[in-house]
Structures are given as structure tokens and as C-alpha cells.
């Protein structure tokens, strides 16, 4: 998978597919809703979606299909 990696503030959009680092490893997730402050992520694995602060996702990678 080709991605765009960001080191500064990331602008998330509803529908983005992202990879984030967690305490249990790397997780891919779908952005269900994004605001300037918060992002709701669904890992699509039958777990409850999570709400995280956008600023806490500085090492997230957003999948960019145009790079595929």
C-alpha cells in the first residue's frame, strides 16, 4: 500500500482510510467523521469505533489511491 505520511497537523476527511500506531501495533481504520478537533475511527473489525483528538494522530498515514 502506498501512503502519504505527514509529520505536521494532518487534515482528515470523512471516508479516508488511515493507518495509526497503537499500543498493540499498526491498525488500519476508516474515518467515519472528522472535524478540526476530533476524528471517529472504525477499524471495521466488529469493535466499537473510537473518538480521538486529531492532534494525537500526528504519525497517522492516509491511504492515497492515486499513488497506487
mmCIF file of the C-alpha atoms, coordinates in Angstrom:
data_MODEL
# 
_entry.id   MODEL 
# 
loop_
_atom_site.group_PDB 
_atom_site.id 
_atom_site.type_symbol 
_atom_site.label_atom_id 
_atom_site.label_alt_id 
_atom_site.label_comp_id 
_atom_site.label_asym_id 
_atom_site.label_entity_id 
_atom_site.label_seq_id 
_atom_site.pdbx_PDB_ins_code 
_atom_site.Cartn_x 
_atom_site.Cartn_y 
_atom_site.Cartn_z 
_atom_site.occupancy 
_atom_site.B_iso_or_equiv 
_atom_site.pdbx_formal_charge 
_atom_site.auth_seq_id 
_atom_site.auth_comp_id 
_atom_site.auth_asym_id 
_atom_site.auth_atom_id 
_atom_site.pdbx_PDB_model_num 
ATOM 1  C CA . UNK A 1 1  ? 0.000   0.000  0.000  1.00 0.00 ? 1  UNK A CA 1 
ATOM 2  C CA . UNK A 1 2  ? 1.341   3.401  -0.921 1.00 0.00 ? 2  UNK A CA 1 
ATOM 3  C CA . UNK A 1 3  ? 0.641   6.199  1.539  1.00 0.00 ? 3  UNK A CA 1 
ATOM 4  C CA . UNK A 1 4  ? 1.287   9.844  2.160  1.00 0.00 ? 4  UNK A CA 1 
ATOM 5  C CA . UNK A 1 5  ? 2.952   10.301 5.544  1.00 0.00 ? 5  UNK A CA 1 
ATOM 6  C CA . UNK A 1 6  ? 2.701   13.573 7.411  1.00 0.00 ? 6  UNK A CA 1 
ATOM 7  C CA . UNK A 1 7  ? 4.848   14.957 10.201 1.00 0.00 ? 7  UNK A CA 1 
ATOM 8  C CA . UNK A 1 8  ? 2.731   18.034 10.928 1.00 0.00 ? 8  UNK A CA 1 
ATOM 9  C CA . UNK A 1 9  ? -1.009  18.505 11.502 1.00 0.00 ? 9  UNK A CA 1 
ATOM 10 C CA . UNK A 1 10 ? -2.975  16.111 9.306  1.00 0.00 ? 10 UNK A CA 1 
ATOM 11 C CA . UNK A 1 11 ? -6.232  17.142 7.683  1.00 0.00 ? 11 UNK A CA 1 
ATOM 12 C CA . UNK A 1 12 ? -8.562  14.145 7.929  1.00 0.00 ? 12 UNK A CA 1 
ATOM 13 C CA . UNK A 1 13 ? -11.677 13.765 5.799  1.00 0.00 ? 13 UNK A CA 1 
ATOM 14 C CA . UNK A 1 14 ? -14.709 11.546 6.247  1.00 0.00 ? 14 UNK A CA 1 
ATOM 15 C CA . UNK A 1 15 ? -14.095 8.384  4.227  1.00 0.00 ? 15 UNK A CA 1 
ATOM 16 C CA . UNK A 1 16 ? -10.290 8.427  4.492  1.00 0.00 ? 16 UNK A CA 1 
ATOM 17 C CA . UNK A 1 17 ? -8.546  5.123  5.131  1.00 0.00 ? 17 UNK A CA 1 
ATOM 18 C CA . UNK A 1 18 ? -5.727  5.595  7.632  1.00 0.00 ? 18 UNK A CA 1 
ATOM 19 C CA . UNK A 1 19 ? -3.040  3.619  9.407  1.00 0.00 ? 19 UNK A CA 1 
ATOM 20 C CA . UNK A 1 20 ? -2.324  4.544  13.026 1.00 0.00 ? 20 UNK A CA 1 
ATOM 21 C CA . UNK A 1 21 ? 0.109   3.225  15.588 1.00 0.00 ? 21 UNK A CA 1 
ATOM 22 C CA . UNK A 1 22 ? -1.425  1.826  18.786 1.00 0.00 ? 22 UNK A CA 1 
ATOM 23 C CA . UNK A 1 23 ? -0.016  0.084  21.824 1.00 0.00 ? 23 UNK A CA 1 
ATOM 24 C CA . UNK A 1 24 ? -0.854  -3.234 20.145 1.00 0.00 ? 24 UNK A CA 1 
ATOM 25 C CA . UNK A 1 25 ? 0.633   -2.382 16.739 1.00 0.00 ? 25 UNK A CA 1 
ATOM 26 C CA . UNK A 1 26 ? -0.412  -0.742 13.489 1.00 0.00 ? 26 UNK A CA 1 
ATOM 27 C CA . UNK A 1 27 ? -4.148  -0.547 12.787 1.00 0.00 ? 27 UNK A CA 1 
ATOM 28 C CA . UNK A 1 28 ? -5.955  0.391  9.588  1.00 0.00 ? 28 UNK A CA 1 
ATOM 29 C CA . UNK A 1 29 ? -9.196  2.286  10.062 1.00 0.00 ? 29 UNK A CA 1 
ATOM 30 C CA . UNK A 1 30 ? -11.915 4.148  8.204  1.00 0.00 ? 30 UNK A CA 1 
ATOM 31 C CA . UNK A 1 31 ? -12.603 7.766  9.175  1.00 0.00 ? 31 UNK A CA 1 
ATOM 32 C CA . UNK A 1 32 ? -16.332 7.859  9.914  1.00 0.00 ? 32 UNK A CA 1 
ATOM 33 C CA . UNK A 1 33 ? -16.393 11.558 10.792 1.00 0.00 ? 33 UNK A CA 1 
ATOM 34 C CA . UNK A 1 34 ? -13.699 14.206 11.005 1.00 0.00 ? 34 UNK A CA 1 
ATOM 35 C CA . UNK A 1 35 ? -13.662 17.698 12.475 1.00 0.00 ? 35 UNK A CA 1 
ATOM 36 C CA . UNK A 1 36 ? -10.747 20.028 13.140 1.00 0.00 ? 36 UNK A CA 1 
ATOM 37 C CA . UNK A 1 37 ? -10.537 18.681 16.693 1.00 0.00 ? 37 UNK A CA 1 
ATOM 38 C CA . UNK A 1 38 ? -11.748 15.071 16.659 1.00 0.00 ? 38 UNK A CA 1 
ATOM 39 C CA . UNK A 1 39 ? -11.806 12.019 14.405 1.00 0.00 ? 39 UNK A CA 1 
ATOM 40 C CA . UNK A 1 40 ? -14.053 8.962  14.722 1.00 0.00 ? 40 UNK A CA 1 
ATOM 41 C CA . UNK A 1 41 ? -12.191 5.850  13.533 1.00 0.00 ? 41 UNK A CA 1 
ATOM 42 C CA . UNK A 1 42 ? -13.672 2.436  12.732 1.00 0.00 ? 42 UNK A CA 1 
ATOM 43 C CA . UNK A 1 43 ? -11.231 -0.432 12.356 1.00 0.00 ? 43 UNK A CA 1 
ATOM 44 C CA . UNK A 1 44 ? -14.008 -2.455 10.644 1.00 0.00 ? 44 UNK A CA 1 
ATOM 45 C CA . UNK A 1 45 ? -13.354 -5.478 12.862 1.00 0.00 ? 45 UNK A CA 1 
ATOM 46 C CA . UNK A 1 46 ? -16.629 -5.540 14.841 1.00 0.00 ? 46 UNK A CA 1 
ATOM 47 C CA . UNK A 1 47 ? -15.152 -3.391 17.626 1.00 0.00 ? 47 UNK A CA 1 
ATOM 48 C CA . UNK A 1 48 ? -16.696 -0.103 18.688 1.00 0.00 ? 48 UNK A CA 1 
ATOM 49 C CA . UNK A 1 49 ? -15.448 2.930  16.731 1.00 0.00 ? 49 UNK A CA 1 
ATOM 50 C CA . UNK A 1 50 ? -13.214 5.261  18.734 1.00 0.00 ? 50 UNK A CA 1 
ATOM 51 C CA . UNK A 1 51 ? -13.078 9.026  19.045 1.00 0.00 ? 51 UNK A CA 1 
ATOM 52 C CA . UNK A 1 52 ? -9.581  10.509 19.133 1.00 0.00 ? 52 UNK A CA 1 
ATOM 53 C CA . UNK A 1 53 ? -8.163  14.015 19.084 1.00 0.00 ? 53 UNK A CA 1 
ATOM 54 C CA . UNK A 1 54 ? -6.893  14.816 15.593 1.00 0.00 ? 54 UNK A CA 1 
ATOM 55 C CA . UNK A 1 55 ? -3.717  16.298 17.094 1.00 0.00 ? 55 UNK A CA 1 
ATOM 56 C CA . UNK A 1 56 ? -2.936  12.931 18.728 1.00 0.00 ? 56 UNK A CA 1 
ATOM 57 C CA . UNK A 1 57 ? -2.682  11.272 15.293 1.00 0.00 ? 57 UNK A CA 1 
ATOM 58 C CA . UNK A 1 58 ? 0.484   13.018 14.142 1.00 0.00 ? 58 UNK A CA 1 
ATOM 59 C CA . UNK A 1 59 ? 2.060   9.777  12.908 1.00 0.00 ? 59 UNK A CA 1 
ATOM 60 C CA . UNK A 1 60 ? -1.038  8.580  11.030 1.00 0.00 ? 60 UNK A CA 1 
ATOM 61 C CA . UNK A 1 61 ? -0.749  7.696  7.365  1.00 0.00 ? 61 UNK A CA 1 
ATOM 62 C CA . UNK A 1 62 ? -3.608  8.412  4.979  1.00 0.00 ? 62 UNK A CA 1 
ATOM 63 C CA . UNK A 1 63 ? -4.029  5.980  2.091  1.00 0.00 ? 63 UNK A CA 1 
ATOM 64 C CA . UNK A 1 64 ? -3.887  7.760  -1.258 1.00 0.00 ? 64 UNK A CA 1 
ATOM 65 C CA . UNK A 1 65 ? -5.313  5.618  -4.036 1.00 0.00 ? 65 UNK A CA 1 
ATOM 66 C CA . UNK A 1 66 ? -3.866  7.902  -6.705 1.00 0.00 ? 66 UNK A CA 1 
ATOM 67 C CA . UNK A 1 67 ? -0.374  6.714  -5.706 1.00 0.00 ? 67 UNK A CA 1 
ATOM 68 C CA . UNK A 1 68 ? -1.282  3.040  -6.248 1.00 0.00 ? 68 UNK A CA 1 
# 
